[in-house]
Amino acid sequence: MLLGMHLFADKSGNRVHIRWLPYVARLEEMGTYSWGSAALAWLYRCMCRVANRHVVKLAGPIQLLQSWIFWCFPLFRPAGYETFSWPLASRWSGYNPSSSEKGPRVQMWRLRIDRLQDREFIWMPYSILDVLQVVHPEALEPRHMALWRFVTSLIYFSVIEWHQIDRVLPQFGGVQPRPNPALNIDFLMSKDGRGGDRWFPYHLQKWHLYWDDRAETVLRFDVVADPGPSHEFLEWWSQHRKRFLSPDMHLGDPRAVSIPVEASQRGAGRVPDMDRPEDVPDRRRVERRARVGTRRSQRDWRWLEHAMDNDDDAGPAGGG
């Protein structure tokens, strides 16, 4: 139940992969594994996959994602779930979402997200006194809380994700400055674990070393009473990001809305410069073209473009 249906659920239903056997053979050692980082890596990967227009279902620890949404967005919470205990996600265990028609439901939620105001999102919902009283004390020990601030790799078998908390500092009590470019690990995104598990620690050894040295990558920043985005971040966001999920005709242009005064009062927000891995872009398409030769005209090589697109859409199992 825990491995196959909650933390590491996939589209196989309630079946569990045989690769888990060595990790559950000795129950006394299960408490030594970093279950949270592995579950977060798997959730990140599942959310990346579902962004593909050919993927229609989201796998992963959906209950934890839903719980995080309800804790951070009070307006999205279902009514009648005011009491909570440990674990915090159990607060919504009896929630059964509506099975109404998908299309109108999606449009409604997109509009509700677009209309959110800055004070309708709670950056640190778990720091409220009522919540701290029910949290297991071991989770608040410094050795565990330091893990939240590690800028390192998150590993779940062949899945490698990068923990970039420097892009979400308000969730840890800081002021969000203008973010650095995100790490490009598109090549690692193409690894799905097929072909056996024994090669993971060897071919991905560099990323395992980042995890082993995680204690050296704790991000240090100032914790403030009013965490949130800085004035500089909001200016950058208004110029570079997609601002609406709904059609533009339904909403006004946010560039005409002045940046809140409290964003300027928070200061600029700064994080120290840290060494980061080199990008690992997915260059398979470029390399495949190079092996074939040089294109002389778009007409001559258009068949190759279509063939490669069809191959990528079919996935590893359906490629020609």
C-alpha positions in Angstrom: 0.0 0.0 0.0 2.7 2.5 1.0 5.1 1.9 -1.9 2.7 0.9 -4.7 -0.3 3.1 -4.1 0.8 6.2 -2.1 4.5 7.3 -2.2 5.6 5.8 -5.5 2.4 5.0 -7.3 2.6 4.5 -11.1 0.2 3.5 -13.8 0.5 -0.2 -13.0 -2.2 0.1 -10.4 -1.4 -1.5 -7.0 1.6 -3.6 -8.2 5.0 -3.1 -6.8 8.3 -3.5 -8.7 10.6 -6.3 -7.7 13.5 -3.8 -7.4 12.0 -2.9 -3.9 12.9 -6.3 -2.4 16.4 -5.5 -1.3 15.2 -2.4 0.5 12.4 -4.0 2.5 14.3 -7.2 3.3 15.6 -5.7 6.6 12.8 -3.8 8.1 15.1 -2.3 10.8 17.0 -0.4 8.1 14.0 1.2 6.4 14.2 4.2 8.8 17.7 5.0 7.5 16.5 5.8 3.9 15.5 9.3 2.8 12.0 8.5 1.8 10.9 12.1 1.5 13.6 13.0 -1.1 12.8 9.9 -3.2 9.1 10.6 -3.1 9.8 14.3 -4.1 12.0 13.2 -7.0 9.3 10.8 -8.2 6.6 13.6 -7.9 8.8 16.0 -9.9 9.3 13.5 -12.7 5.6 12.6 -12.9 4.6 16.3 -13.1 7.1 16.7 -15.9 5.7 13.7 -17.8 2.1 14.9 -17.5 3.0 18.2 -19.0 3.4 16.3 -22.3 0.3 16.7 -24.4 0.2 12.9 -25.1 0.0 12.0 -21.4 -3.5 12.1 -19.9 -3.0 10.8 -16.3 -0.8 11.9 -13.4 1.0 9.3 -11.4 3.1 9.7 -8.2 2.2 10.7 -4.6 -1.0 12.5 -5.6 -2.4 12.5 -2.0 0.7 14.5 -0.8 0.4 16.9 -3.7 -3.3 17.5 -3.0 -2.6 18.0 0.7 0.1 20.6 -0.1 -2.4 22.5 -2.3 -5.1 22.5 0.4 -2.6 23.7 3.1 -1.2 26.5 1.0 -4.4 27.7 -0.8 -7.1 28.2 1.8 -9.7 29.2 -0.8 -9.3 25.8 -2.5 -9.9 23.7 0.7 -13.1 21.6 0.9 -15.5 22.6 3.6 -15.7 20.5 6.8 -12.1 19.5 7.3 -11.0 21.8 10.1 -9.5 19.3 12.5 -6.1 17.7 11.8 -3.5 15.5 13.3 -0.3 13.7 12.4 0.4 12.9 9.6 -0.9 16.2 8.2 -2.1 14.8 4.9 -4.6 12.6 6.8 -6.7 15.8 7.3 -8.2 15.3 3.8 -8.4 11.5 3.8 -12.2 11.5 3.5 -12.3 14.0 0.7 -13.9 12.7 -2.5 -13.7 15.3 -5.3 -16.6 15.9 -7.6 -17.0 13.7 -10.7 -18.7 16.4 -12.7 -17.8 17.0 -16.4 -14.1 17.5 -16.8 -14.1 20.4 -19.3 -16.1 23.0 -17.3 -14.4 21.9 -14.1 -10.9 22.6 -15.6 -12.0 26.0 -16.8 -13.5 26.9 -13.4 -10.2 26.0 -11.6 -8.1 27.8 -14.1 -10.1 31.0 -13.6 -9.9 30.6 -9.8 -6.1 30.3 -10.0 -5.9 33.3 -12.3 -7.9 35.5 -9.8 -5.8 34.6 -6.8 -4.5 37.6 -4.8 -1.0 37.7 -3.2 -2.5 37.3 0.3 -4.5 34.2 -0.7 -1.5 31.9 -0.6 0.2 30.8 2.6 3.9 30.5 2.1 4.6 28.6 5.4 1.4 26.8 6.5 3.3 24.3 8.6 4.8 27.0 10.8 1.5 27.9 12.4 1.5 27.1 16.2 -1.6 24.8 15.9 0.2 22.7 13.3 3.5 22.6 15.2 1.7 21.1 18.1 0.7 18.0 16.2 3.8 17.5 14.1 6.0 14.6 15.1 8.9 16.1 17.1 11.5 14.1 15.2 10.5 15.9 12.0 11.6 19.2 13.5 15.1 18.1 14.6 17.8 20.2 13.0 19.3 17.2 11.1 16.0 16.7 9.3 15.2 20.4 8.8 18.6 20.9 7.2 17.5 18.5 4.5 14.9 21.1 3.3 17.7 23.5 2.5 20.0 21.2 0.6 20.7 22.2 -3.0 21.4 18.8 -4.3 20.2 15.9 -6.4 17.1 13.9 -5.5 17.3 10.3 -6.5 14.7 7.6 -7.0 16.4 4.7 -8.8 17.0 6.0 -12.3 15.1 9.2 -11.6 17.4 12.2 -11.0 15.9 15.6 -10.1 17.6 18.8 -8.8 16.4 20.4 -5.6 16.4 24.1 -6.4 15.1 25.7 -3.3 16.8 29.0 -4.3 13.8 29.4 -6.6 11.2 29.0 -3.8 12.7 30.8 -0.8 9.4 32.2 0.6 8.4 28.6 1.4 11.3 28.5 3.8 10.9 32.0 5.3 13.0 34.0 2.9 12.6 36.8 0.3 12.7 35.6 -3.3 15.2 37.4 -5.5 15.3 37.3 -9.2 16.1 33.5 -9.8 19.1 32.2 -11.6 18.4 30.0 -14.7 17.0 26.6 -13.9 19.4 23.6 -14.3 18.8 21.9 -17.7 18.8 18.1 -17.1 16.6 17.2 -20.1 18.9 14.2 -20.8 18.2 12.8 -17.4 14.5 13.2 -18.0 14.8 10.7 -20.8 15.8 7.9 -18.4 12.9 5.7 -17.5 14.7 2.8 -15.8 14.2 0.3 -18.5 16.9 -2.3 -19.1 17.7 -3.3 -15.5 18.6 -1.4 -12.4 22.2 -2.3 -11.8 23.6 0.5 -14.0 22.0 3.4 -12.0 24.8 4.0 -9.4 27.5 3.7 -12.0 26.3 5.7 -15.0 24.7 8.3 -12.8 27.5 8.3 -10.2 28.1 12.0 -10.4 24.6 12.7 -9.2 24.9 10.2 -6.4 28.1 12.0 -5.2 26.1 15.3 -5.1 23.7 13.5 -2.7 26.5 12.1 -0.6 28.0 15.7 -0.2 24.6 17.3 0.5 25.7 18.6 3.9 28.1 21.0 2.1 25.3 22.5 0.0 23.0 23.9 2.6 21.6 27.2 1.3 21.9 30.0 3.8 19.7 33.1 3.6 17.9 35.5 5.9 14.6 34.4 7.4 12.1 37.3 7.6 8.7 37.9 9.3 6.9 38.5 6.0 8.3 36.0 3.4 7.4 36.5 -0.2 8.6 37.7 -3.6 10.8 40.8 -3.9 10.1 43.8 -6.1 12.9 42.7 -8.4 11.3 39.3 -8.8 7.9 40.6 -9.6 9.2 42.9 -12.2 11.1 40.0 -13.8 8.0 37.7 -13.6 5.7 40.2 -15.2 8.0 40.4 -18.2 9.0 36.7 -18.8 6.3 34.4 -17.5 3.0 33.2 -18.8 0.6 35.1 -16.6 -2.8 33.5 -17.2 -4.1 29.9 -17.6 -7.5 31.2 -18.9 -7.9 33.0 -22.2 -6.7 36.6 -22.0 -10.1 37.9 -22.9 -11.4 36.9 -19.5 -8.9 38.9 -17.5 -7.1 42.2 -17.5 -3.4 42.8 -18.1 -1.5 42.4 -14.8 1.2 44.8 -16.1 -1.2 47.6 -15.4 -1.4 46.5 -11.7 1.1 48.2 -9.5 3.5 45.9 -7.6 2.4 45.7 -3.9 4.2 48.1 -1.5 5.1 45.2 0.8 7.2 43.7 -2.0 9.5 46.7 -1.9 9.6 46.7 1.9 10.9 43.1 2.0 14.2 44.2 0.4 16.0 42.6 -2.6 16.5 39.2 -1.2 19.9 37.5 -1.7 21.3 34.1 -1.8 25.0 33.2 -1.9 26.6 32.0 -5.1 27.0 28.2 -5.1 28.7 25.8 -7.5 26.2 24.0 -9.6 26.4 21.1 -12.0 26.8 21.7 -15.7 23.6 21.5 -17.8 22.8 18.1 -19.3 20.7 18.9 -22.3 19.0 16.3 -24.4 21.1 16.4 -27.6 19.9 13.1 -29.1 18.0 14.9 -31.9 21.0 16.9 -32.9 23.3 13.9 -32.8 20.9 11.8 -34.9 20.9 14.5 -37.5 24.7 14.7 -37.5 25.0 10.9 -38.1 22.7 11.2 -41.1 24.5 14.1 -42.8 24.0 17.8 -43.6 20.6 19.1 -44.7 20.6 20.8 -48.1 17.0 21.8 -48.1 13.9 21.7 -45.9 12.0 19.8 -48.5 14.7 17.0 -48.8 14.9 16.5 -45.1 11.3 17.1 -44.0 10.7 13.3 -43.9 13.4 13.0 -41.3 11.8 15.7 -39.1 8.4 13.9 -39.2 10.0 10.5 -38.6 11.9 11.8 -35.5 8.8 13.5 -34.2 6.7 10.4 -34.5 9.5 8.4 -32.9 9.6 10.7 -29.9 5.8 10.8 -29.5 5.7 7.0 -29.5 8.1 6.8 -26.6 10.8 4.2 -25.8 8.5 1.2 -26.3 6.8 2.3 -29.5 9.7 3.9 -31.4 10.6 2.5 -34.9 
